[in-house]
Amino acid sequence: MVNLYEYIRDIPDFPKPGIVFKDITPLLKAPEAFRFAVDQFARRYEKQGITQIVAIESRGFIFGAALAYAIGAGIVPVRKVGKLPAATFRESYELEYGTDSVEIHQDAITPTDRVVVLDDVIATGGTLAAACRLVRGSGGTIVEAATLIELTFLNGREKLQDVPFFTVLTY
């Protein structure tokens, strides 16, 4: 068993003063820690009939690709506006000051898809909730939303409303 907390580095005042950023790069470069983290997700989802992992830009792609490979699912990227080449659906979400949006290809999810929506961290929950709305709007069934890290003091889980949620690490 690997203690994943040992591989998460705190970076004070990043990306702005007052924020303590949870840096996952030490975990990513340690093969035993990265494998252990991906295995936490794979064991949870391997027998649930998941057809697509919807992974959020950018660090969600890392875990999403590894998980999709491990359980034999596809991977669908959720990206910032203007980064996907084909026709997209767009969903906006609230930021501390203003709004932002994410997109998914219109043909990425079908009504028969069983989906896990995956990101590295849930903080305020806006991005993850927007990605879940994109999946539902495309007709897919969300089995669960999942993250490596949950920052519980920011109450991001509340924005997911009725979407089941799983996390590996909590702060």
VENCORNOR-V884290 format. One record per residue. SS is DSSP state (~ for helix, > for strand, _ for the rest). PSI is psi in whole degrees, -180 to 180 (none if undefined). NEAR is the number of other C-alpha atoms within 8 Angstrom. Layout:
BEGIN
ss=SS psi=PSI near=NEAR
ss=SS psi=PSI near=NEAR
END
This chain:
BEGIN
ss=_ psi=137 near=3
ss=_ psi=133 near=6
ss=_ psi=97 near=7
ss=~ psi=-26 near=10
ss=~ psi=-30 near=6
ss=~ psi=-16 near=6
ss=~ psi=7 near=10
ss=_ psi=123 near=12
ss=> psi=133 near=9
ss=> psi=130 near=8
ss=> psi=104 near=9
ss=> psi=146 near=9
ss=_ psi=36 near=10
ss=_ psi=133 near=10
ss=_ psi=0 near=6
ss=_ psi=164 near=6
ss=_ psi=138 near=7
ss=_ psi=-14 near=7
ss=_ psi=136 near=9
ss=> psi=104 near=9
ss=> psi=133 near=10
ss=> psi=103 near=8
ss=> psi=119 near=9
ss=_ psi=0 near=9
ss=~ psi=-33 near=7
ss=~ psi=-36 near=10
ss=~ psi=-42 near=12
ss=~ psi=-34 near=9
ss=~ psi=-7 near=7
ss=_ psi=105 near=8
ss=~ psi=-42 near=8
ss=~ psi=-35 near=7
ss=~ psi=-44 near=13
ss=~ psi=-47 near=11
ss=~ psi=-44 near=8
ss=~ psi=-42 near=10
ss=~ psi=-48 near=11
ss=~ psi=-39 near=11
ss=~ psi=-31 near=9
ss=~ psi=-41 near=9
ss=~ psi=-45 near=9
ss=~ psi=-45 near=11
ss=~ psi=-36 near=7
ss=~ psi=-36 near=7
ss=~ psi=-6 near=10
ss=_ psi=-26 near=10
ss=_ psi=25 near=6
ss=_ psi=9 near=5
ss=_ psi=31 near=7
ss=_ psi=129 near=15
ss=_ psi=-26 near=10
ss=> psi=138 near=14
ss=> psi=117 near=17
ss=> psi=109 near=14
ss=> psi=135 near=16
ss=> psi=136 near=15
ss=_ psi=138 near=11
ss=_ psi=-34 near=7
ss=~ psi=-20 near=9
ss=~ psi=-27 near=12
ss=~ psi=-38 near=12
ss=~ psi=-53 near=8
ss=~ psi=-35 near=13
ss=~ psi=-44 near=14
ss=~ psi=-44 near=11
ss=~ psi=-42 near=9
ss=~ psi=-45 near=14
ss=~ psi=-45 near=13
ss=~ psi=-45 near=9
ss=~ psi=-34 near=9
ss=~ psi=3 near=10
ss=_ psi=36 near=7
ss=_ psi=170 near=12
ss=> psi=170 near=9
ss=> psi=133 near=11
ss=> psi=120 near=10
ss=> psi=138 near=10
ss=> psi=123 near=12
ss=> psi=166 near=12
ss=> psi=159 near=9
ss=_ psi=135 near=9
ss=_ psi=4 near=5
ss=_ psi=-15 near=6
ss=_ psi=137 near=11
ss=_ psi=-24 near=5
ss=_ psi=-178 near=6
ss=_ psi=138 near=7
ss=> psi=161 near=9
ss=> psi=147 near=9
ss=> psi=143 near=10
ss=> psi=132 near=11
ss=> psi=159 near=9
ss=> psi=159 near=11
ss=> psi=139 near=9
ss=> psi=176 near=8
ss=_ psi=-41 near=4
ss=_ psi=88 near=5
ss=> psi=-154 near=6
ss=> psi=165 near=8
ss=> psi=174 near=8
ss=> psi=155 near=11
ss=> psi=161 near=14
ss=> psi=158 near=14
ss=> psi=148 near=14
ss=> psi=141 near=10
ss=_ psi=-27 near=10
ss=_ psi=14 near=5
ss=_ psi=-35 near=7
ss=_ psi=137 near=11
ss=_ psi=165 near=9
ss=_ psi=-18 near=8
ss=_ psi=-6 near=7
ss=_ psi=137 near=11
ss=> psi=122 near=12
ss=> psi=142 near=15
ss=> psi=128 near=13
ss=> psi=122 near=15
ss=> psi=136 near=15
ss=> psi=169 near=17
ss=> psi=-39 near=10
ss=> psi=141 near=9
ss=> psi=121 near=13
ss=_ psi=-93 near=10
ss=_ psi=-15 near=9
ss=_ psi=-5 near=13
ss=~ psi=-47 near=11
ss=~ psi=-46 near=8
ss=~ psi=-42 near=14
ss=~ psi=-40 near=11
ss=~ psi=-42 near=13
ss=~ psi=-39 near=14
ss=~ psi=-40 near=12
ss=~ psi=-37 near=9
ss=~ psi=-43 near=13
ss=~ psi=-48 near=13
ss=~ psi=-40 near=10
ss=~ psi=-23 near=7
ss=_ psi=-5 near=10
ss=_ psi=-2 near=10
ss=_ psi=161 near=14
ss=> psi=122 near=11
ss=> psi=116 near=13
ss=> psi=-43 near=10
ss=> psi=153 near=11
ss=> psi=144 near=14
ss=> psi=150 near=11
ss=> psi=160 near=13
ss=> psi=-44 near=11
ss=> psi=138 near=12
ss=> psi=127 near=13
ss=_ psi=90 near=12
ss=~ psi=-30 near=10
ss=~ psi=-12 near=5
ss=~ psi=-3 near=7
ss=_ psi=31 near=11
ss=~ psi=-30 near=13
ss=~ psi=-33 near=11
ss=~ psi=-32 near=7
ss=~ psi=-19 near=10
ss=~ psi=-14 near=13
ss=_ psi=-110 near=6
ss=_ psi=7 near=4
ss=_ psi=124 near=9
ss=_ psi=145 near=8
ss=> psi=141 near=9
ss=> psi=140 near=8
ss=> psi=153 near=10
ss=> psi=-44 near=10
ss=> psi=143 near=9
ss=> psi=143 near=8
ss=_ psi=none near=7
END
